[in-house]
């Protein structure tokens, strides 16, 4: 039995729609949040109502790398919220990523949904006591905007939700915000130098890996501590590598980072295919305006290797924008984003680019697939797509580990 796993690189176009941060693919935009035991969580009872929506904080974790809030959002005035949403059904209420203020060392908020319907909101860490000598344990947080997620897209609703959180007591703040750097080091993968560094706080252990062009991480990474393998809280690709958040580990101790299998490509290699996408869509169930998966046959591939083209899919995003994607055999270089052109030579906006791979019951990584998704600015005029890919990756299944020390 084979298990198919997807790894996505979300680019700016999709981030604008869903609010997804490229450095952490499980955070932001209302996506499912991985199970997480919040270390040193402080119970909260803070709530505020504005514009027909109640926001409530029931738990908070404060550390030197992040502030985590367990929240609930409820519609208390359906008529007022319905008017703001243009009478569209509101499926989810999310704090806006740029709509907050408070004594935090940063300006970006991200949010994920929990299985119980709650929200796990990520904020920057609190500013240190030296920057706020009047700190008395109270943490004011003002949320100035929320996003109403509807079938027609996201609607921004501005309001004034004033919350006061219970933070660490002044004598415990420094310990709560304690940080420890894990010294940068390098290790070799396929003869290429890979750099790794980390940072430890009371809530997580972060590891960032920078890889040269030609290497692509294929699976989530692990941290090995006292012989135990720790799965990550979140794992995502950055422009030059991987950023991973693990459970907190003991200060002053070394940790071993396991990068896992990687894809290896020759940056000089590239492949392009030209597809008669309009013809394939006309044959699809529902015709050119239909949604869902559709077949792409060998005769639809006008240039390039027809054997590498698997299928297509058409859909629409939360904002109503239409997209089309093509799935191609193989795992392709994430460091070299594909380019997609229409029949007139115009470059189309890349929405998402991701790889899938197979894994057997023994955990062995098998052949991969890659999906390329683009925005259709004028769906009626799309007849041809030309996709230019970076090199295809061969899978290196060897163990790639490095020890990080304070």
C-alpha positions as semicolon CSV with decimal commas, in nm:
position;residue;x (nm);y (nm);z (nm)
1;X;0,000;0,000;0,000
2;X;0,135;0,339;-0,097
3;X;0,070;0,663;0,083
4;X;0,072;0,985;-0,114
5;X;0,197;1,293;0,069
6;X;0,183;1,650;-0,056
7;X;0,439;1,920;0,011
8;X;0,339;2,268;-0,106
9;X;0,522;2,586;-0,178
10;X;0,267;2,867;-0,161
11;X;0,371;3,179;-0,344
12;X;0,267;3,540;-0,297
13;X;-0,040;3,521;-0,517
14;X;-0,198;3,257;-0,297
15;X;-0,081;3,428;0,018
16;X;-0,285;3,730;-0,086
17;X;-0,596;3,513;-0,109
18;X;-0,551;3,288;0,190
19;X;-0,302;3,476;0,402
20;X;-0,055;3,189;0,401
21;X;0,295;3,258;0,522
22;X;0,557;3,102;0,303
23;X;0,786;3,019;0,590
24;X;0,536;2,804;0,770
25;X;0,287;2,618;0,561
26;X;0,069;2,501;0,849
27;X;0,019;2,849;0,984
28;X;-0,201;3,132;0,865
29;X;-0,508;3,152;0,651
30;X;-0,737;2,929;0,854
31;X;-0,574;2,602;0,753
32;X;-0,573;2,306;0,990
33;X;-0,325;2,343;1,273
34;X;-0,120;2,038;1,378
35;X;-0,188;1,896;1,724
36;X;0,015;2,098;1,973
37;X;0,054;2,091;2,348
38;X;0,115;2,449;2,448
39;X;0,398;2,466;2,699
40;X;0,347;2,690;3,002
41;X;0,001;2,795;2,892
42;X;-0,166;3,062;3,104
43;X;-0,545;3,041;3,128
44;X;-0,726;3,349;3,000
45;X;-1,071;3,502;3,030
46;X;-1,057;3,797;2,792
47;X;-1,332;3,881;2,546
48;X;-1,451;4,174;2,337
49;X;-1,740;4,235;2,099
50;X;-1,744;4,465;1,798
51;X;-1,935;4,476;1,467
52;X;-2,147;4,178;1,573
53;X;-1,852;3,946;1,644
54;X;-1,721;3,830;1,979
55;X;-1,353;3,738;2,009
56;X;-1,250;3,545;2,318
57;X;-0,905;3,432;2,439
58;X;-0,908;3,124;2,664
59;X;-0,537;3,041;2,678
60;X;-0,200;3,200;2,604
61;X;0,164;3,094;2,589
62;X;0,438;3,356;2,606
63;X;0,793;3,279;2,495
64;X;1,095;3,448;2,341
65;X;1,009;3,332;1,988
66;X;0,631;3,364;1,979
67;X;0,305;3,434;2,157
68;X;0,037;3,168;2,109
69;X;-0,328;3,240;2,177
70;X;-0,608;2,987;2,192
71;X;-0,912;3,181;2,074
72;X;-1,279;3,152;1,983
73;X;-1,470;3,370;1,739
74;X;-1,850;3,384;1,747
75;X;-2,111;3,578;1,551
76;X;-2,345;3,743;1,800
77;X;-2,533;3,971;1,559
78;X;-2,609;3,781;1,239
79;X;-2,784;4,073;1,072
80;X;-2,489;4,308;1,120
81;X;-2,233;4,052;1,007
82;X;-2,451;3,941;0,714
83;X;-2,470;4,298;0,592
84;X;-2,091;4,333;0,612
85;X;-2,050;4,006;0,418
86;X;-2,293;4,108;0,147
87;X;-2,542;3,848;0,274
88;X;-2,299;3,568;0,186
89;X;-2,275;3,279;0,431
90;X;-1,985;3,335;0,670
91;X;-1,797;3,009;0,717
92;X;-1,512;3,129;0,934
93;X;-1,401;3,441;1,120
94;X;-1,023;3,497;1,137
95;X;-0,825;3,784;1,289
96;X;-0,657;3,977;1,007
97;X;-0,283;3,923;0,989
98;X;-0,202;4,295;0,987
99;X;-0,489;4,418;1,206
100;X;-0,357;4,413;1,562
101;X;-0,153;4,618;1,805
102;X;0,007;4,558;2,142
103;X;0,345;4,527;2,314
104;X;0,480;4,270;2,068
105;X;0,816;4,259;1,891
106;X;0,671;4,237;1,542
107;X;0,372;4,327;1,328
108;X;0,245;4,006;1,164
109;X;-0,021;3,773;1,299
110;X;-0,099;3,429;1,163
111;X;-0,378;3,190;1,249
112;X;-0,476;2,827;1,207
113;X;-0,798;2,643;1,287
114;X;-0,818;2,364;1,543
115;X;-1,014;2,040;1,522
116;X;-1,254;2,165;1,790
117;X;-1,342;2,474;1,587
118;X;-1,118;2,709;1,782
119;X;-0,832;2,921;1,655
120;X;-0,462;2,901;1,735
121;X;-0,328;3,250;1,678
122;X;0,045;3,316;1,647
123;X;0,177;3,657;1,742
124;X;0,533;3,787;1,777
125;X;0,691;3,757;2,123
126;X;0,638;4,023;2,388
127;X;0,890;4,302;2,400
128;X;1,144;4,248;2,683
129;X;1,101;4,408;3,024
130;X;1,382;4,654;2,946
131;X;1,166;4,803;2,671
132;X;0,858;4,826;2,893
133;X;0,964;4,904;3,253
134;X;0,602;4,972;3,358
135;X;0,495;4,613;3,279
136;X;0,264;4,483;3,553
137;X;0,155;4,148;3,407
138;X;-0,126;4,286;3,191
139;X;-0,085;4,249;2,812
140;X;-0,317;4,477;2,611
141;X;-0,410;4,342;2,268
142;X;-0,626;4,531;2,021
143;X;-0,752;4,351;1,712
144;X;-0,859;4,608;1,456
145;X;-0,982;4,384;1,174
146;X;-1,108;4,034;1,101
147;X;-1,158;3,845;0,778
148;X;-1,501;3,696;0,712
149;X;-1,444;3,384;0,504
150;X;-1,732;3,318;0,267
151;X;-1,787;3,108;-0,043
152;X;-1,748;3,425;-0,249
153;X;-1,415;3,519;-0,091
154;X;-1,274;3,693;0,215
155;X;-1,437;4,014;0,338
156;X;-1,233;4,241;0,565
157;X;-1,433;4,381;0,855
158;X;-1,272;4,653;1,064
159;X;-1,369;4,700;1,427
160;X;-1,220;4,751;1,771
161;X;-1,173;4,440;1,984
162;X;-0,985;4,550;2,297
163;X;-0,855;4,255;2,500
164;X;-0,637;4,244;2,812
165;X;-0,439;3,923;2,851
166;X;-0,281;3,791;3,169
167;X;0,090;3,761;3,100
168;X;0,374;3,628;3,313
169;X;0,427;3,819;3,635
170;X;0,704;4,081;3,611
171;X;0,946;3,863;3,808
172;X;0,882;3,568;3,571
173;X;0,883;3,756;3,240
174;X;1,256;3,726;3,171
175;X;1,247;3,350;3,225
176;X;0,938;3,313;3,005
177;X;1,110;3,505;2,724
178;X;1,441;3,320;2,760
179;X;1,619;3,247;2,431
180;X;1,916;3,030;2,343
181;X;2,085;3,025;2,005
182;X;2,200;2,697;1,854
183;X;2,524;2,776;1,679
184;X;2,530;2,776;1,299
185;X;2,703;2,479;1,144
186;X;2,731;2,309;0,808
187;X;2,706;1,955;0,679
188;X;2,744;1,792;0,340
189;X;2,463;1,653;0,126
190;X;2,562;1,507;-0,210
191;X;2,890;1,696;-0,182
192;X;2,707;2,028;-0,140
193;X;2,728;2,244;0,171
194;X;2,407;2,281;0,373
195;X;2,390;2,534;0,657
196;X;2,183;2,482;0,973
197;X;2,113;2,702;1,275
198;X;1,855;2,709;1,550
199;X;1,695;2,892;1,836
200;X;1,541;2,755;2,152
201;X;1,266;2,914;2,361
202;X;1,032;2,793;2,633
203;X;0,766;2,703;2,374
204;X;0,957;2,562;2,077
205;X;1,288;2,471;1,918
206;X;1,331;2,627;1,575
207;X;1,574;2,497;1,315
208;X;1,643;2,672;0,986
209;X;1,830;2,498;0,707
210;X;1,968;2,677;0,401
211;X;2,026;2,458;0,097
212;X;2,201;2,537;-0,231
213;X;2,020;2,526;-0,562
214;X;1,974;2,166;-0,668
215;X;1,863;2,026;-0,330
216;X;1,499;1,996;-0,222
217;X;1,365;1,859;0,108
218;X;1,110;1,584;0,038
219;X;0,967;1,505;0,382
220;X;0,915;1,678;0,712
221;X;1,226;1,690;0,925
222;X;1,275;1,542;1,274
223;X;1,465;1,638;1,584
224;X;1,645;1,366;1,779
225;X;1,675;1,425;2,154
226;X;1,795;1,157;2,396
227;X;1,728;0,892;2,133
228;X;1,371;1,007;2,072
229;X;1,250;1,145;1,738
230;X;1,038;1,459;1,779
231;X;0,793;1,541;1,501
232;X;0,760;1,909;1,410
233;X;0,481;2,144;1,508
234;X;0,515;2,304;1,167
235;X;0,738;2,251;0,867
236;X;0,765;2,468;0,561
237;X;0,990;2,579;0,282
238;X;1,158;2,918;0,277
239;X;1,304;3,066;-0,045
240;X;1,639;2,899;0,030
241;X;1,561;2,600;0,247
242;X;1,342;2,478;0,531
243;X;1,218;2,632;0,857
244;X;1,088;2,388;1,118
245;X;0,934;2,433;1,461
246;X;0,973;2,147;1,712
247;X;0,859;2,101;2,072
248;X;1,067;2,280;2,336
249;X;1,388;2,109;2,444
250;X;1,607;2,145;2,751
251;X;1,824;2,457;2,757
252;X;2,196;2,397;2,741
253;X;2,173;2,061;2,560
254;X;2,262;1,964;2,202
255;X;2,000;1,839;1,957
256;X;2,036;1,639;1,636
257;X;1,846;1,753;1,330
258;X;1,743;1,492;1,070
259;X;1,677;1,654;0,732
260;X;1,543;1,332;0,582
261;X;1,545;1,230;0,214
262;X;1,621;1,502;-0,039
263;X;1,569;1,552;-0,409
264;X;1,885;1,618;-0,608
265;X;1,873;1,805;-0,938
266;X;2,114;1,947;-1,189
267;X;2,031;2,319;-1,209
268;X;2,138;2,316;-1,574
269;X;1,857;2,074;-1,662
270;X;1,517;2,209;-1,750
271;X;1,210;2,067;-1,920
272;X;0,917;2,235;-2,089
273;X;0,584;2,105;-2,214
274;X;0,318;2,282;-2,419
275;X;-0,037;2,160;-2,363
276;X;-0,354;2,224;-2,563
277;X;-0,536;2,298;-2,241
278;X;-0,843;2,442;-2,410
279;X;-0,906;2,123;-2,606
280;X;-0,862;1,909;-2,295
281;X;-1,111;2,127;-2,104
282;X;-1,369;2,107;-2,384
283;X;-1,362;1,727;-2,358
284;X;-1,395;1,735;-1,980
285;X;-1,718;1,667;-1,799
286;X;-1,900;1,998;-1,767
287;X;-1,717;2,145;-2,065
288;X;-1,478;2,441;-2,060
289;X;-1,659;2,602;-1,764
290;X;-1,666;2,284;-1,554
291;X;-1,470;2,233;-1,233
292;X;-1,268;1,938;-1,110
293;X;-1,011;1,701;-1,256
294;X;-0,983;1,639;-1,630
295;X;-0,774;1,414;-1,853
296;X;-0,479;1,534;-2,059
297;X;-0,394;1,285;-2,330
298;X;-0,074;1,244;-2,533
299;X;-0,235;1,425;-2,828
300;X;-0,290;1,730;-2,606
301;X;0,085;1,769;-2,551
302;X;0,198;1,980;-2,846
303;X;0,564;2,002;-2,744
304;X;0,776;1,816;-2,491
305;X;0,747;1,467;-2,347
306;X;0,379;1,361;-2,329
307;X;0,463;1,078;-2,089
308;X;0,534;1,316;-1,801
309;X;0,194;1,488;-1,811
310;X;-0,059;1,311;-1,586
311;X;-0,377;1,518;-1,561
312;X;-0,529;1,860;-1,506
313;X;-0,771;2,024;-1,266
314;X;-0,979;2,339;-1,274
315;X;-1,126;2,524;-0,978
316;X;-1,181;2,859;-0,811
317;X;-1,043;3,022;-0,498
318;X;-1,205;3,191;-0,202
319;X;-1,194;3,520;-0,390
320;X;-1,377;3,373;-0,689
321;X;-1,067;3,375;-0,910
322;X;-1,043;3,075;-1,141
323;X;-0,734;2,857;-1,169
324;X;-0,608;2,557;-1,360
325;X;-0,342;2,311;-1,253
326;X;-0,138;2,044;-1,430
327;X;0,014;1,741;-1,256
328;X;0,348;1,620;-1,393
329;X;0,544;1,305;-1,313
330;X;0,852;1,345;-1,099
331;X;0,977;1,565;-0,817
332;X;1,107;1,892;-0,955
333;X;1,342;2,148;-0,809
334;X;1,161;2,376;-0,559
335;X;1,447;2,625;-0,568
336;X;1,373;2,697;-0,933
337;X;1,008;2,798;-0,957
338;X;0,836;2,699;-1,282
339;X;0,720;2,957;-1,531
340;X;0,391;2,918;-1,715
341;X;0,297;3,100;-2,036
342;X;-0,023;3,128;-2,237
343;X;-0,052;3,086;-2,613
344;X;0,039;3,451;-2,674
345;X;0,358;3,426;-2,469
346;X;0,220;3,609;-2,167
347;X;0,339;3,479;-1,830
348;X;0,061;3,357;-1,601
349;X;0,060;3,415;-1,227
350;X;0,178;3,111;-1,031
351;X;-0,062;3,038;-0,744
352;X;0,086;2,720;-0,600
353;X;0,359;2,470;-0,674
354;X;0,382;2,143;-0,489
355;X;0,519;1,794;-0,501
356;X;0,365;1,468;-0,396
357;X;0,552;1,147;-0,337
358;X;0,470;0,789;-0,249
359;X;0,577;0,615;0,069
360;X;0,542;0,243;0,136
361;X;0,467;0,086;0,474
362;X;0,838;0,065;0,549
363;X;0,870;0,440;0,502
364;X;1,065;0,423;0,175
365;X;1,020;0,724;-0,050
366;X;0,907;0,638;-0,403
367;X;0,843;0,827;-0,727
368;X;0,692;1,172;-0,707
369;X;0,442;1,397;-0,878
370;X;0,444;1,775;-0,910
371;X;0,142;2,005;-0,944
372;X;0,163;2,352;-1,098
373;X;-0,133;2,584;-1,045
374;X;-0,186;2,918;-1,219
375;X;-0,447;3,193;-1,209
376;X;-0,669;3,230;-1,516
377;X;-0,707;3,603;-1,571
378;X;-0,930;3,541;-1,875
379;X;-1,044;3,176;-1,877
380;X;-1,216;3,209;-2,214
381;X;-0,888;3,284;-2,390
382;X;-0,670;3,006;-2,249
383;X;-0,600;2,759;-2,529
384;X;-0,238;2,667;-2,466
385;X;-0,014;2,646;-2,163
386;X;0,363;2,614;-2,175
387;X;0,520;2,504;-1,848
388;X;0,896;2,546;-1,803
389;X;1,028;2,341;-1,511
390;X;1,361;2,325;-1,332
391;X;1,551;1,998;-1,323
392;X;1,380;1,677;-1,213
393;X;1,500;1,546;-0,879
394;X;1,653;1,207;-0,811
395;X;1,575;1,089;-0,458
396;X;1,864;1,060;-0,212
397;X;1,735;0,835;0,068
398;X;2,048;0,847;0,284
399;X;2,035;0,983;0,638
400;X;2,130;1,352;0,659
401;X;2,179;1,462;1,020
402;X;2,363;1,741;1,198
403;X;2,411;1,817;1,568
404;X;2,334;2,169;1,684
405;X;2,489;2,295;2,006
406;X;2,431;2,606;2,219
